[in-house]
Structure formats: structure tokens, C-alpha cells
């Protein structure tokens, strides 16, 4: 059985500054493009049969530079892989949100609020990633599957792979340009690699 390779897109201006970037479609910085290029030889060594990519530009560009659109591979843009809709917290840092609330804030405990977009509850994101997992699990019989997406989304997806509630995504920070491996041990879902960088 193959593994699920979960890749967070390369660095953007807002990921560098710590601003929450949900549906705002920012480009990769040059450092983010370098991150994506470093993924290419690592992914080329794996028995990848399919790739699913968030349609947001930063994820698509990461997938392109990592070689996932080069042919010989079924690569699909998957709307369910877009980042969490942060609603009224879009573009703000965690300290800025905490200052608005007069204390601390955590997506995992406090959620989002409506803004220019409605915002999204963790359970809503879990429904999306559960659909993705249902789609990709059968494909793992033939090899690895790559998902290129976003930090909080992939953390929730990892929690769901492991049979945990979406708030358990708090346990799995994933830096830009890094990847994780979701597999099995003795037929049980397992985290087989995490926050791995490329040389």
C-alpha cells in the first residue's frame, strides 16, 4: 500500500509575516519557488500515481515547480483542498486577533468569525477533508498519492487520517515547503513522516 504525501505550498508574503491566508490568492515568494523546486527530486523518487492540488495559485505553482504537472501522472485540481476560510480574521496575525479579543486566540479552540467571507468551522473543514480522504484511499492500493495544499487544511486532514477530531490538527504544525507522510502500520493509520524538508 502506498502513502499519502501531504505537501504545504511554498512561502508567500503572508506566510512569512504570519498573516492568516485563507482564500486570498497570493503568489509564492522566490524562496517559496525554491522550496517547491527542491521537492521535485524527492517526489520523483516515489511511486506516485495521482496528485490532487488546491486550485489556489500558491498551491498550483508549488505543484508545477515540483513536477506534478509534467505528464505521466494524473493531477487534479481539487476544490475541497482550499485553505480554511478565516472570515473576519483573513490577513491578520494570531497576536492581532488576540488583541481584538482582549486575550489569546487559537483557531483550534476559538474558530473564525464572519467577515468579507462567512468563515468556516473546523467541522466544516473536516467534512471537506473527509471527502478527499474517501476519494484517495482506494488509490493508495496502486502507489503513493500527493496532496498539495495549505497548512491548517493539511493539519486537519492529518488528524482525520489518524481518526482524531479536527481540533487535533493543533498537534501537527507544518512549515511552508515541507511535507508529511501518512501511511499505516499493521493496517492502522499512522504518521510515517512529518514536517520533512528537502535538501
C-alpha positions as CSV (number, residue, x, y, z in Angstrom):
1,X,0.0,0.0,0.0
2,X,1.2,3.5,-0.9
3,X,1.5,6.5,1.4
4,X,-0.3,9.9,1.2
5,X,2.3,12.6,0.7
6,X,0.9,15.9,2.0
7,X,2.8,19.0,0.8
8,X,2.3,22.5,2.1
9,X,2.8,25.2,-0.6
10,X,6.0,27.3,-0.6
11,X,6.4,30.6,1.2
12,X,4.2,33.6,0.4
13,X,4.4,37.2,1.8
14,X,1.7,36.4,4.3
15,X,3.0,33.1,5.4
16,X,6.4,34.8,6.1
17,X,4.7,37.5,8.1
18,X,2.3,35.1,10.0
19,X,-0.9,36.5,8.5
20,X,-3.7,34.0,8.1
21,X,-4.1,33.3,4.4
22,X,-7.3,31.5,3.6
23,X,-8.9,32.4,0.2
24,X,-6.7,35.3,-0.6
25,X,-4.7,34.2,-3.6
26,X,-1.1,35.3,-3.1
27,X,1.8,34.2,-5.2
28,X,4.9,32.4,-4.0
29,X,7.9,34.4,-3.0
30,X,11.2,33.5,-4.7
31,X,12.1,31.5,-1.5
32,X,8.8,29.7,-1.9
33,X,9.5,28.8,-5.5
34,X,12.9,27.5,-4.4
35,X,11.1,25.3,-1.8
36,X,8.9,23.9,-4.5
37,X,11.8,23.1,-6.8
38,X,13.6,21.2,-4.0
39,X,10.6,18.9,-3.8
40,X,11.0,17.8,-7.4
41,X,13.8,15.2,-7.0
42,X,12.3,13.9,-3.7
43,X,8.9,13.3,-5.3
44,X,10.4,11.9,-8.4
45,X,11.8,9.0,-6.4
46,X,8.4,8.0,-5.0
47,X,5.9,5.6,-6.7
48,X,3.3,8.4,-7.2
49,X,0.2,7.6,-9.2
50,X,-2.0,10.5,-8.6
51,X,-1.8,14.1,-7.3
52,X,-4.6,16.4,-6.0
53,X,-3.9,20.1,-5.8
54,X,-5.7,23.0,-4.2
55,X,-6.9,25.4,-7.0
56,X,-5.4,28.4,-5.2
57,X,-2.4,29.8,-7.1
58,X,0.2,29.2,-4.4
59,X,-0.5,25.5,-4.3
60,X,-0.8,25.2,-8.1
61,X,2.6,26.9,-8.6
62,X,4.2,24.7,-5.9
63,X,2.8,21.6,-7.7
64,X,4.1,22.9,-11.1
65,X,7.6,23.5,-9.8
66,X,7.6,20.2,-8.0
67,X,7.0,18.5,-11.3
68,X,3.4,17.2,-10.6
69,X,2.0,18.6,-13.9
70,X,4.8,17.2,-16.1
71,X,2.8,14.3,-17.5
72,X,2.7,10.6,-16.7
73,X,0.7,11.4,-13.6
74,X,-2.9,12.1,-13.1
75,X,-3.0,15.5,-11.4
76,X,-6.4,17.0,-10.5
77,X,-7.3,20.4,-9.1
78,X,-9.4,19.6,-6.0
79,X,-11.6,22.5,-4.6
80,X,-12.0,20.6,-1.3
81,X,-8.3,21.3,-0.7
82,X,-8.6,25.1,-0.4
83,X,-7.4,26.5,2.9
84,X,-9.7,27.2,5.8
85,X,-11.9,30.3,5.3
86,X,-10.8,32.6,8.1
87,X,-13.6,35.0,7.5
88,X,-13.1,38.2,9.5
89,X,-9.6,37.0,10.5
90,X,-8.3,36.8,7.0
91,X,-5.0,38.7,6.7
92,X,-4.5,39.1,10.4
93,X,-1.8,37.5,12.6
94,X,-2.6,35.5,15.7
95,X,-1.4,38.3,18.0
96,X,-3.6,40.8,16.1
97,X,-6.7,38.6,16.5
98,X,-5.9,38.1,20.2
99,X,-5.6,41.9,20.7
100,X,-9.0,42.4,19.1
101,X,-10.5,39.8,21.5
102,X,-8.7,41.2,24.6
103,X,-6.7,38.0,25.1
104,X,-5.4,35.0,23.3
105,X,-6.9,33.4,20.2
106,X,-6.4,29.9,18.6
107,X,-8.2,28.6,15.5
108,X,-8.3,25.2,17.2
109,X,-10.2,26.5,20.3
110,X,-11.9,29.7,19.1
111,X,-12.7,29.2,15.4
112,X,-13.4,32.0,12.9
113,X,-15.9,34.9,12.6
114,X,-17.7,36.2,9.6
115,X,-16.1,39.0,7.5
116,X,-16.0,39.5,3.8
117,X,-16.5,35.7,3.7
118,X,-18.5,33.7,6.1
119,X,-15.6,32.0,7.9
120,X,-15.5,28.2,8.4
121,X,-15.9,26.0,11.5
122,X,-13.4,23.1,12.0
123,X,-16.2,20.6,11.5
124,X,-16.9,22.1,8.1
125,X,-13.3,21.7,7.1
126,X,-13.3,18.2,8.4
127,X,-16.2,17.4,6.1
128,X,-14.2,18.6,3.1
129,X,-11.1,16.6,4.0
130,X,-13.1,13.5,4.8
131,X,-14.4,13.7,1.2
132,X,-10.8,14.0,-0.1
133,X,-9.7,11.0,2.0
134,X,-12.6,8.9,0.8
135,X,-11.5,9.6,-2.7
136,X,-7.8,8.9,-2.3
137,X,-7.8,5.9,0.0
138,X,-8.7,3.4,-2.8
139,X,-5.9,4.9,-5.0
140,X,-3.2,4.0,-2.4
141,X,-3.6,0.4,-3.4
142,X,-1.5,1.3,-6.5
143,X,1.1,3.6,-5.1
144,X,1.5,7.0,-3.4
145,X,-0.9,9.9,-3.8
146,X,0.3,13.5,-3.3
147,X,-1.9,16.3,-1.9
148,X,-0.6,19.9,-2.4
149,X,-2.5,22.3,-0.2
150,X,-2.3,24.6,2.8
151,X,-1.1,24.5,6.4
152,X,-4.3,24.4,8.5
153,X,-6.2,22.3,6.0
154,X,-3.5,19.6,5.9
155,X,-3.2,19.6,9.7
156,X,-7.0,18.8,9.9
157,X,-6.7,16.2,7.1
158,X,-3.9,14.6,9.1
159,X,-6.0,14.5,12.2
160,X,-8.8,12.9,10.3
161,X,-6.5,10.3,8.7
162,X,-5.5,9.3,12.2
163,X,-9.1,9.0,13.3
164,X,-8.9,12.1,15.5
165,X,-11.2,15.1,15.7
166,X,-10.3,18.2,13.6
167,X,-9.1,20.2,16.6
168,X,-6.3,17.6,17.0
169,X,-4.8,19.3,13.9
170,X,-3.2,21.6,16.5
171,X,-0.7,18.8,17.2
172,X,0.7,18.8,13.6
173,X,2.4,22.1,12.6
174,X,3.6,22.0,9.0
175,X,6.0,24.7,7.7
176,X,5.8,26.1,4.2
177,X,7.6,24.0,1.6
178,X,7.6,20.9,3.9
179,X,5.8,17.6,3.6
180,X,4.5,14.8,5.7
181,X,3.8,11.1,5.1
182,X,0.5,9.4,6.1
183,X,0.6,5.7,5.9
184,X,-0.2,2.6,8.0
185,X,1.4,0.4,10.5
186,X,-0.1,-3.1,10.8
187,X,-3.1,-1.8,8.8
188,X,-3.7,1.0,11.3
189,X,-3.4,4.7,10.1
190,X,-0.1,6.1,11.1
191,X,2.0,9.3,10.8
192,X,5.1,7.9,9.0
193,X,7.0,11.2,8.4
194,X,6.3,14.8,9.3
195,X,7.5,18.4,8.6
196,X,10.2,17.0,6.3
197,X,12.3,19.5,4.5
198,X,14.2,19.0,1.2
199,X,17.9,19.4,0.8
